[in-house]
């Protein structure tokens, strides 16, 4: 692979992102939701014995689980299927650039856009908390970790979006599949686990299997990573028990592995597309 070719694809994709106003809209969405959660979460700080930013980080962790995968899928589902429908994919594949380089270039530009949106969105919340209350060092570390892991979570769903885009017949089909993937990973997966736990009660599944199955989902792994890394966030979120049932490396290992798996699957699907 050539770094120069990857950067050339990334620059072209970044221009498209800026032209489509995707970055502006994603950043505004992150800022509005982060500010709303920060202001709404400032009330229970005294009851929890935590500062405003700590409570806000716990709330924004839940926000990221829902919003970041959705934003990533919205930008990823059209990456290949859209170009194929517009007729520009054949031209791109005629250049001396590998398909893996194309995907890496797109991923670089799209991940950069997500990083900007998350940094500004969550950073505004941190500035607000610093302006109106005391902020602890642990809360600042938790905020920086939230930004970094949110970007990592976004790369997972970018890879899944590329996979769907490469395998779908067109952008419409890819969009429908993206909505289904978001629903399964973010909503239905946890509902299914909850149903099994209710049926199992205090059985072997609930005590031994459930935490590991939960970590296998990148959205849950992201949440558990942020919770397990901070006792105050765990208290504010109410999920300390699930995080304590696993070794500290489990959630990070799962979340770090998922982008690699998704990208390799997307590359394999992309290879089957005829120029």
N, C-alpha and C positions, 0 to 999 in steps of 0.2 A: 504493500500500500504506500501511496505517496501523500505526505503531509500537505504538499502544495495543492494537489488535486482536491483533497478533502476540504481545505480552507477555501478553495475557489467555489466549491458547491455550497459551503456554509455561507459565504458572502452573498451569493445569488439568492439563497433561501432567506437570509436576513433581510434583504431588500424587499422580498415578497411579503414577509411578515410585517415590515414597517408600512408598506404600501397598503396592505389590507387593514391597517389599524388594529390588528389583533393584539399587539403588545399594549397599546393604549387601553383597550377595553379590558384585557386581563388584569392590568395593573389597577384600573379603577375599581373593578369588582373586588379584588383582594383588599384594597384600601378601605372601601365602604364596609365590607363584612368585618374586617379586623377592628375598625373603629367602633362599629356597633357592638361587637362582642366585648371589647375592652371597657366601654362605658357601662354595658349591662352587667359585666362581671365585677365591677368595682364595689358593689354593695356587700357581698359576702366576705370581703377580705378580713374583717375583724373576727368573724365567726370561725374562719379557717386558720387564723393565726398566720396568714401569708400576705405578702404585699400585693399590690394591684397587678403588677406585671406577671407575677407567678400565676395568679388566677387567670389572667388574660392568656398566658401561654397554654394553660390547660384547655381553655375554651377554643383557642385557635388550633390546637392539635386536632380537635374534632372537626373544625372547619376544614382543615387541610385534607383530612381523610375523604371528605365529600367533594370539595371544590377542585383541588389540584388534579386528581385523576380525571375529572370531567374536562377541565381545561386542556390537559395533555391529550386526551382522546379527540377533542374537538380540532386540535391542530394536526394530530397525527393521522386521522382517518382519510384525509384528502391528499396526503403526501405523495402517494403513488397512483391511486385510482383517479384522482383529479387530473393529474398530468396525462394519464393515459387517455382520459376522455377528451381533454383539450388538444391532444395530438402532440404535445411537447415531450412526452416520454421517449418516443422513438428517436427524436433529435438528440435528446440527452444521452441515450444509450449508444448513439453513433459516435460519440466522442471517445477518446482514449482514456476512459475512466471506468474503474471497476464498480460493480453493483454494491459491494461492501463499502467502497469509498463514497458512493452516492448516499447510502444510508447514514454513514458516519457524519458526512457533511450536513445533511438535514438534521440529524440528531444534535449536532453541535450548535446549530443556529437555534433550533427549537428549545433546547435545554437552556441556552443563554437567555432566551426570551422569558422562560419560566423563572429563571433565577432572578432576573430584573423585577418581575412582577411580585415574587415572594419577598424579595429583600425590601422593596419599597412598601409593599402592603404591610408586612409584619413590622418593618422598621418604624413606620408611622405610629403603630400601636405602642412600640417601645418609647418613642419620643413623648407621646402623650402621657404614658405612665410616669416617665421621668419628670415631666413638667408639673404634675399635680400630686405626686406622692413620692415617698422614698422607694428606691429600687435597690435590691440586694445584688451582690455579685453573682450569687447562684441563679437569680432570675435572669440576669443578662446572659449567662452561659446557656441557660435553658432556651432563651430566645434565639441565640445564634445556632444552637443545635436544631431547633425547630426549622429555621430557614434552610439549613444544609440538608436535613432529612426530607424536607418537603420537595426540594429540587430532585433529590434521589428518587423519591416516590414518583415524581413527575416523569423521570426517565423510564421508569418501569412501564407506565401507561403510554408513553410515547412509543416504546418498542412494540407494545401490544397493538397500538394504533397502526403502526407500519405493517405489522403482520396482517391485520384485517384489511388494510388498504391494498396490500399485494394480492390477497386471496379473493377479494370481492370482485363482482362483475362490473361494478361502477361505484361512483361516490355515494349514490343513494343507498345501495346495499351496504357499503362500508359504514355509513352513518347509522343505519339500523343495527348492525352488528356491534358498533361502538357503544350504542346505548345499552344493548344487552350485556356487554362485558362490564360496563360500569355498574349496572344493576346487580349482576351476579357477585362481583368482587366487593362492592361497597355495601350492599343492602342484603341480598338473599343469602350470602354465605354466612353472615352472622346470625340471621334468623334461623337458618337450618341448624347451626350449632346450638343455638338456644333451645330449639325444640328437642334436640337429642339430649341435652343436659337435663331438661325438665323431665323427660321420660326416664333417664338413667338415675336421676336423684343424686345420691352420694356414692354412686357406683364407681367401678374402675375407670370408665371412660371419663367421667367428670374430674376424677382426681389425678389421672396420669396421662390420658390421651388428649383430652380437650386442649390444654395449653399448647401442645405441639401442633395440633391441627390448626389452631388459631394462628400460630406463627407462620404457617405455610402460606397464608394469605398476605400479600405485600401490604395491603392497607392496614391490617391488624398488626403486622410486624412493625410498621412505622409507628403506630400508636403505642405499642408496647415498648419500643426502643426509647421513645421520649419519656414515657412514664417510668420505666425502670431506671433511667439515668438520673432522675431527680425525685427525691422523697417528697418534696413540697408539691411538685406537679402531680405525683401519685395521690397525695391526700386530696388535692383540689379536684382531681378527676374522678376519684372513687374507684380506680382500677388497680390499686396497689396489689391486691391479692393475686390477680392474674399475672402481673409482672413478676412477682416474687416466686411464682411456681416454676419459673424457667431460669436456666443459667443466663448470665448477662450477655453471652455471645450469641444466643439463639436468634433474637430478633434482628440484630445487625447483620448476621450471616445470611439470613433469609432475604432481607431488603437489598443487600449488596449483590446477592446472586441473581435476583430477578431481572435486572436490566440486561445482564449478559445472556440469560436464557431467552428473554424476549427478543433481543437483537439477533441472536443466532437463528431463531425461528423465523423472524422477518426476512433475514437474508436468504434463508433456504426457500421461502415462499417467493421472494423477489426473483430468484434465479430461474424459476419456472416460467416467468413471463417472457414471451417472445418479443423481440424488438419490433 
